Amino acid sequence: MLEYLLSQPISGKQQEMMASACKVEQISKEARKNLWEKLSQYSVPSESISSIIHALIQSKVMQKKQREEMLSYLLSCPLSTKQMKECILKAVEFSTNHKIFEFSKIFESYLNFQNAINNLTPWIDEERLEWKNGKETALKKVLFEGIIPQDALLDLICTEHICYLKDACIEFIDRKQLWLMMEELLFSEEYYCQFSCKEPYVLDCGTNIGLAIYYIKHYYPEAHIEGFEPWKTAFDCAVRNVERNGWKNVTIHHAAVGGKEDVMQLTVVAENSLAGSLAGRLDEMIERKHWEKSVENVKVVKLSDYINRPVNFLKMDIEGLENEVIEEIKEKLPNISQMFVEYHYGSSMKDNSLIEILKILSDAGFVYQISKSLSYTELTRKRPFAHVGKMVSELIWAVKK
């Protein structure tokens, strides 16, 4: 009977019959294999086809590799209906109970992969062939080879040190920090602002590779942006990104912002390309993790010199000098409409008072909201008291009343 059904185009009624037939253990191994080969040709299976695959997964005569292929196929399909979701959950439950796979890990990996896909999709060119043709292979690597979702997906949108995003090619320094920046800037949209003009003036303090410039230009192509980046490696990368993508009205200064004009020592570590600091913020982590550091002298400028016109958005991620800079620009705060400040603290740091920062903002007529950064949230998710007084990374969003 199954052989006859296989010779016919699969209709709704035949799908139901096949699902029932697969539950009969006398059906031959060869017939089941032929059925799977036919079903796998459907790019978007119906609920009934999903039920058939579920029945095949439960079959004792199917080999582990075939079950892996079926599961990967099933999990790569859109969960468009309640029945589809229930079908996958039943397959997970069956395989867990029968110890076919370590399904708790597989299903967690699947959910993480789908979440990453959903976050990434709005920021990429969906017609890029590597993306269109590689997602199923990437999912298999995540499910059965232990590859983490972000690495599997970055393989599809990156070549060497270039990441292909929607309408831009972004050079980056290391992939781990690239994904973290994408989580913060693109997926969570920490810098999202609405402006009443088409050409907002933006100050980007702590430009790094320029991903914030890409984000702002995505919404406001005519924005005027002044960037500040003290680390030469990141500065050069950001300049190349501006030139490569033809962003107009963008100037990046090879300098840090501080409380006065100066020359200071910047500490950087290879393990974290986002955390170069002038304020000793890294000392605690370098000592604890035995990281090797490098030091370079950098120019420091006063941010107030660049606030001689209305500033629509000030972004400040300067690794520990927030208090000093906010104090220095205090008299210019009436010119600023919206601010994002990433506040940093560490046991080896001094004179970076969150209370003083908030008082200055409040006195200047700002209302604000505070939250932990994404990385600090993960670090302190368990036993948060153990982290009090140590390294802190918190976010401040401030808007003029």
C-alpha positions in Angstrom: 0.0 0.0 0.0 2.8 2.4 0.9 4.6 1.7 -2.4 1.3 2.6 -4.2 1.0 5.8 -2.2 4.5 6.8 -3.0 3.9 6.5 -6.7 1.1 9.1 -6.6 1.2 12.9 -6.0 0.8 13.5 -2.3 -2.6 14.8 -1.5 -4.2 15.7 1.8 -5.9 12.3 2.0 -2.8 10.4 1.1 -0.8 12.3 3.7 -3.2 11.0 6.4 -3.0 7.5 5.1 0.9 7.6 5.0 1.0 8.8 8.6 -1.2 5.9 9.6 0.9 3.4 7.5 4.2 4.5 9.1 2.9 3.5 12.5 2.7 -0.1 11.4 6.0 -1.7 12.3 5.7 -4.3 9.5 6.3 -1.6 6.9 9.8 -2.3 5.4 12.9 -0.3 6.2 13.3 0.3 2.4 9.8 1.6 2.1 10.3 4.0 5.0 13.6 5.3 3.4 11.8 5.9 0.1 9.1 7.8 1.8 11.6 10.0 3.6 13.4 10.8 0.3 10.1 11.9 -1.2 9.0 13.9 1.8 12.3 15.7 2.0 11.7 17.3 -1.4 9.0 19.6 0.1 10.5 22.9 1.1 7.5 23.9 3.3 5.7 20.8 4.6 2.1 20.7 5.5 0.8 19.6 9.0 0.2 16.1 7.6 3.7 15.7 6.2 5.1 16.8 9.6 3.0 14.1 11.2 4.4 11.5 8.8 8.0 12.6 9.6 7.1 12.5 13.3 5.9 8.9 12.8 9.1 8.0 10.9 11.3 9.4 13.7 9.4 7.0 16.1 10.1 4.0 13.9 12.6 1.6 15.4 14.0 0.5 12.1 15.2 4.0 11.1 18.9 4.7 11.6 20.1 7.5 13.9 21.5 9.4 10.9 18.2 9.3 9.1 16.4 10.5 12.3 18.9 13.4 12.6 18.1 14.4 9.0 14.4 14.2 9.7 14.6 16.2 12.8 16.8 18.8 11.2 14.3 19.1 8.3 11.3 19.3 10.7 13.0 22.0 12.9 13.9 24.1 9.8 10.3 24.5 8.9 8.2 27.5 9.9 6.1 26.8 13.0 3.0 28.3 11.4 0.4 26.5 13.3 -0.3 25.0 16.8 -0.3 21.5 15.3 3.1 22.0 13.8 4.5 23.1 17.2 2.8 20.2 18.9 4.3 17.8 16.3 7.8 19.0 17.0 7.3 18.9 20.8 6.1 15.3 20.5 9.1 14.4 18.5 11.3 15.9 21.1 9.5 14.1 23.9 9.7 10.7 22.1 13.4 11.1 21.3 14.2 12.2 24.9 12.3 9.3 26.4 14.0 6.8 24.1 17.4 8.3 24.5 17.8 8.7 20.7 19.4 12.2 21.1 20.2 14.6 23.9 17.1 16.5 23.0 17.1 19.0 25.8 20.4 20.4 24.3 19.2 20.0 20.7 15.9 21.8 21.4 17.6 24.6 23.3 20.1 25.0 20.4 17.2 25.1 18.0 15.4 27.8 19.9 18.6 29.9 20.2 19.2 29.5 16.5 15.7 30.6 15.5 15.9 33.6 17.9 19.2 34.6 16.3 17.7 34.2 12.8 14.7 36.4 13.8 17.0 39.1 15.2 19.5 39.1 12.3 17.0 39.0 9.4 16.0 42.7 9.4 19.7 43.7 9.1 20.8 41.5 6.2 20.2 41.1 2.5 17.9 38.1 2.3 18.8 37.6 -1.4 22.4 37.0 -0.5 23.0 33.5 -1.8 25.1 32.3 1.2 22.2 33.3 3.4 19.4 31.8 1.3 21.1 28.5 0.6 23.1 28.0 3.8 20.5 28.3 6.7 19.6 24.6 6.7 23.2 23.6 6.8 23.9 26.1 9.5 21.0 24.6 11.6 22.4 21.1 11.2 25.8 22.3 12.5 24.1 23.9 15.5 21.9 20.8 16.2 24.3 18.0 15.7 27.9 19.4 15.7 27.7 21.7 18.7 28.4 24.9 16.7 27.0 27.9 18.5 24.2 29.7 16.6 26.1 33.0 16.3 29.1 31.3 14.7 27.0 29.4 12.2 25.2 32.5 11.1 28.2 34.7 11.0 29.7 32.2 8.6 26.8 33.0 6.2 27.2 36.8 6.3 31.0 37.2 6.8 34.1 36.6 4.8 37.3 37.0 6.7 36.9 40.4 8.4 34.0 41.8 6.4 30.4 41.5 7.5 27.7 41.9 4.8 24.8 43.8 6.3 21.8 45.4 4.5 23.2 48.3 2.4 26.7 48.1 4.0 29.9 46.1 4.2 31.3 46.4 7.7 34.9 45.6 8.5 35.4 44.2 12.0 38.2 43.3 14.4 37.0 40.1 15.9 33.8 38.0 15.5 32.9 37.6 19.2 32.8 41.3 19.8 31.1 41.9 16.4 28.1 39.7 17.5 28.0 41.5 20.9 27.8 44.9 19.2 25.1 43.6 16.8 23.1 42.4 19.8 23.3 45.8 21.5 23.1 48.1 18.5 21.0 46.2 15.9 19.0 43.6 17.7 18.2 45.6 20.9 18.5 48.9 19.2 19.9 50.6 22.2 20.6 53.8 20.3 17.1 54.2 18.7 16.0 57.8 18.6 13.4 59.8 16.7 14.4 63.1 15.4 12.2 65.9 14.0 14.8 66.7 11.3 16.3 64.7 8.4 19.9 65.9 9.2 20.4 65.3 13.0 23.7 66.2 14.5 25.2 63.2 16.4 28.3 62.9 18.6 29.6 59.4 18.8 32.0 59.1 21.6 33.6 55.6 21.5 33.1 54.9 17.8 35.1 51.6 17.7 34.6 50.2 14.2 31.7 52.5 13.4 28.7 50.1 13.8 26.8 52.9 15.5 27.3 55.1 12.5 25.9 52.4 10.3 22.9 52.1 12.6 22.2 55.9 12.6 22.7 56.1 8.8 20.2 53.3 8.3 17.4 55.5 9.7 18.9 59.0 8.9 21.1 58.8 5.8 21.7 62.5 5.9 22.8 62.7 9.6 25.9 64.7 10.5 28.1 62.6 12.7 31.3 63.4 14.7 33.0 60.3 16.0 35.8 59.9 18.6 38.0 56.8 18.8 41.3 56.7 20.6 42.4 53.1 19.8 44.4 53.3 16.5 43.3 49.8 15.3 39.6 50.6 15.7 40.0 54.1 14.4 41.6 52.9 11.2 38.9 50.3 10.8 36.1 52.8 11.3 37.7 55.2 8.8 37.8 52.4 6.2 34.1 51.6 6.9 33.1 55.2 6.3 35.0 55.3 3.0 33.9 51.8 1.9 30.2 52.6 2.4 30.3 56.2 1.1 28.8 57.7 4.2 28.6 61.4 3.8 28.9 64.1 6.6 30.9 61.8 8.9 34.1 62.8 10.6 36.0 60.5 12.9 38.7 62.0 15.2 41.6 59.8 16.4 41.1 61.0 20.0 39.4 60.2 23.3 37.1 62.7 25.1 38.0 63.7 28.6 37.8 66.5 31.1 40.7 68.5 29.6 43.0 68.4 26.7 45.8 66.0 27.5 47.8 62.9 26.4 46.9 59.8 28.3 47.7 56.1 28.2 45.1 53.8 26.7 45.1 50.2 27.9 43.8 47.5 25.5 43.7 43.7 25.6 43.4 41.3 22.7 40.6 39.3 24.5 38.2 42.2 24.5 38.4 44.7 21.6 35.5 46.8 23.0 37.0 47.6 26.4 40.1 49.8 25.9 40.2 52.2 28.8 42.0 55.3 30.0 40.6 55.0 33.5 42.1 51.8 34.8 38.8 49.9 34.4 40.5 46.9 32.9 43.0 46.5 35.7 40.8 44.2 37.8 40.0 41.9 34.9 43.6 41.8 33.6 44.8 40.7 37.0 42.0 38.1 37.5 42.2 36.6 34.0 46.0 37.0 33.5 45.4 38.9 30.2 48.3 40.5 28.4 47.8 44.2 27.9 49.3 46.7 25.6 49.5 50.5 26.1 49.5 53.4 23.7 49.5 57.1 24.2 46.4 58.9 22.9 45.2 62.4 22.4 42.4 63.6 24.7 40.1 66.4 23.6 37.3 68.3 25.4 33.9 67.3 24.2 32.5 70.8 24.9 34.5 72.1 21.9 32.1 70.1 19.7 28.9 71.3 21.2 28.5 74.7 19.6 25.3 73.8 17.9 22.2 71.8 18.9 23.1 68.2 19.4 20.2 65.8 18.6 21.9 62.8 20.1 25.0 62.2 22.2 26.3 58.7 22.5 28.9 58.1 25.1 30.7 54.7 25.6 34.1 55.8 26.9 35.0 53.0 29.4 35.2 54.9 32.7 35.5 58.7 32.0 31.8 59.4 32.0 31.7 61.5 35.2 34.7 63.6 34.1 33.2 64.3 30.6 29.6 65.0 31.9 31.1 67.5 34.4 33.2 69.1 31.5 30.1 69.6 29.3 27.8 70.6 32.1 27.3 74.1 30.8 26.6 72.8 27.2 23.9 70.3 28.3 21.1 72.7 27.3 22.2 72.2 23.6 21.6 68.4 23.9 18.3 66.7 23.3 18.9 63.0 23.9 21.8 61.1 25.4 23.0 57.5 25.8 25.7 56.9 28.4 27.2 53.6 29.2 28.4 54.0 32.8 31.4 51.9 33.9 32.7 51.3 37.4 35.4 49.0 38.8 37.0 48.4 42.2 40.3 49.8 40.7 38.6 53.0 39.5 38.1 56.3 41.2 36.1 59.4 40.6 33.4 57.9 38.4 30.3 58.6 40.5 26.9 57.5 39.1 25.2 59.7 41.6 27.1 62.8 40.4 26.3 62.0 36.8 22.6 61.6 37.5 22.5 64.8 39.6 24.1 66.8 36.7 21.6 65.4 34.2 18.6 66.0 36.5 19.7 69.6 37.2 20.0 70.2 33.5 16.4 69.1 32.9 16.8 65.5 31.7 14.6 62.6 32.6 16.4 59.3 32.5 16.1 55.5 32.7 18.8 53.1 33.9 19.4 49.4 33.1 22.2 46.8 33.1 24.1 46.3 29.9 23.5 43.0 28.1 26.9 41.6 29.0 26.6 42.7 32.7 23.1 41.2 32.9 24.5 37.8 31.9 27.4 38.2 34.3 25.1 39.0 37.3 22.1 36.9 36.5 23.0 34.5 39.3 24.0 35.7 42.8 24.1 39.4 42.0 25.3 40.3 45.5 28.6 38.6 44.6 29.3 41.4 42.0 28.5 44.4 44.1 31.4 46.8 44.3 33.2 45.1 41.4 33.1 45.8 37.7 29.8 47.4 36.6 28.4 48.3 33.2 25.0 50.1 33.2 23.1 52.1 30.6 21.6 55.5 31.0 19.0 56.9 28.5 18.4 60.6 29.1 15.9 62.8 27.3 15.4 66.6 27.8 12.1 67.3 29.4 
